[in-house]
Amino acid sequence: MTSDRELLGRSPDELDTPYLCLDLDVMDANIRAMAGACKQNNVAWRPHAKGHKNSAIAQAQVAAGAIGATCAKLGEAEVLAAGGVRDLLIANMIVGPHKVRRLVELRKIADPVVAVDHVDQVEPISRAMQDAGLQCRMIIEVDIGLARVGTLPGEPTLALAREIAKRAGVELAGIMGYEGHLLTLQDLDEKQKKIHAALDVLVETKRQFEAAGLPCPIVSCAGSGSYQISITHPGITEVQAGGAIFMDAFYKHKCNVPGLEYALTIPTTIVSRPAPDRAIIDAGRKTLNIEVATPLVMGRDDVRIRSLSAEHGTLDLDPSAQNLKIGDRLRLIPGYEDLTVALHDKFYCFRNNKLVEVRSIEARGFVR
């Protein structure tokens, strides 16, 4: 078997398929564009790492102007902290003695912000931080319409804020909300109107904090499908959008995010031609996700993915594509990069069409 080191310098077509092909030049351009848009609107960028799960990419985002990173799970935060990223928002609730002990250890090397929506999450962390002589920042997630986690706006949120503020070992750092239920609205005017209305709830909550004498330095929101709207909303201090550094079919076509290019693709090989209008490729559900959005064939409007099984992909071929033959290669655009990256161990990183680095997806499988 050829080692990764022996592959350096080769072109994408010289590697065996399928694999995650990352164009670093395109990714860097996307990172600059997202960081620049945030800076232009005086909003901090704290990009989500749940898609890339890699400390080097997080460091590249910080170098471009990000203030730190957002993590879905404590395990991701531990990986990024070990890789030198200090300011980490953990957007999922941390519950249970095992995780609380790990959070204490994380706090010794980084400055995490922990999302909460109930006092039962606050109390164990407060007690553990006190016992360790530490203090951890907390941010309250407010339900602004997604109906997932989060406190109800108004008095329920204020009540939890008061509980945090009176406890030792924890520091009230602000609020966050996610307008994720509005990402795929196709009418742009409706999308803008409804996102701004949802964020009005968040900003009004900050006003209520200030009126009650409670600190609220952070007002955080936004995924990749909404950040270009959310950064224009007065009162928002930071956005968590991260996945668009790769771009994918979901963000470009279902969320209508403009101005960013496809950095992450999956080279694949045609392994069977059972019918003139059908081809089979060597990439299936164990290679890429199809549920959120159907992957696309790069540069080929005349070739479409019909279905994926475990290790096969079935393509529909228009007449203009029926000259494709066994052994021909195509490039796939992930339907949804978060759930595609999680299936792989490595990024194969290219510049100027030459492999320059193979990066481990360090936090792959870190679901705890």
C-alpha positions, 0 to 999 in steps of 0.5 A: 500500500502506498503511504501518504508521504509517497502520494505528496506531489501527485494530482487528484487523478493519481489517487485511488478513489473515493476520498475527501479532496480539499482544495486549500486555495479555495478553502482559504478564499472562502475563509477570507470572504466569511471573515471579511463579511463579518469584519465589514459588519463589525460582528465577530466570527466564531466558526463552527468546527463540527464540519471540519473537526480539524485543529489546523483548519480552526487555526487558519480561521483564527489567523484570518480573523476568527475569535475562536471556534464553536464546537458541537461536543466537548470532545471537539473542544478538547481536540481544538484546545490541544491544537492551540485554539483557546476561545471555544464555545461549546454549543451543546449542553454538558451534562453528567459527571464524566463530562463535568470532570472533563470540562474542568480539565479543559478549563485549565488549558482553554477558555470555554463558553458553555451553553445552558438552558436549565439550572440543572446544567448550571449547578454541577458545573458551578460546584466542580469549578469552585472545587477546582478554583476555576471559573467557566463562562456560560451562555444561555441558549434562547429558543428563537423559533427552532423549537429544539433546546433553549429557554423561552424568551423573557422571564424564563431566560432572565430567571436562569441568568439570575441563577448563573449570576449568583453562583460561584465558579461560573460567569454569565457571558451572554445569550445565543440563539439559532435561526436554523428553521429559516435557512431554506426559505426560498423567497429572499425577502421572506427569509430576511424578514423572518430571520430579522424577526427571530433575531429581534427576540434575541436582541430584546433579551439582551436589552432585558438583561441590561435593564435587570443589571445582568451582563450580556457581552455575547449575543451569538447566532447564525449558521452558514445558511443564514450568516450573510443576513444575520451579520447585518442585524443590529445587536448581534455580536458574533456568528457561528457559521462555519460549514460554508468554508467548504461549501456544498449542495445544501448551502448553495442550492437549498440555502442560496448562499452566494459568493463561495466556491466548492472547496471539498469534493469526492473523486469517484470512479465508474465501476459498472455501465449496466445500461446506456442511461445508467452508471455505477460509481464506487461511492455510496452512503459510507462515503457521503451523505445524501439525506440533507441534500443530494450530492452533485456531479461537478461540472456535469449537468448531464449526470445526476445521482439517482441513489446511494447504497452502502458502497455503490452510487447509481447515476442517471446519464443524459444522452450527452453523457452516455459515452462515459465508460468503466474507469472514467472518473468524476468529481462529486460535490457533497450534499451536506459536508458535516455528515460527509466529513464525519465518514472519513479519516483524512483530508487529502489537501491540494494546492495548484492541483498537487497534493501538499498534505494529508490531514487527520480529521482529528475529532472524527467520532468524538460524539461525547 
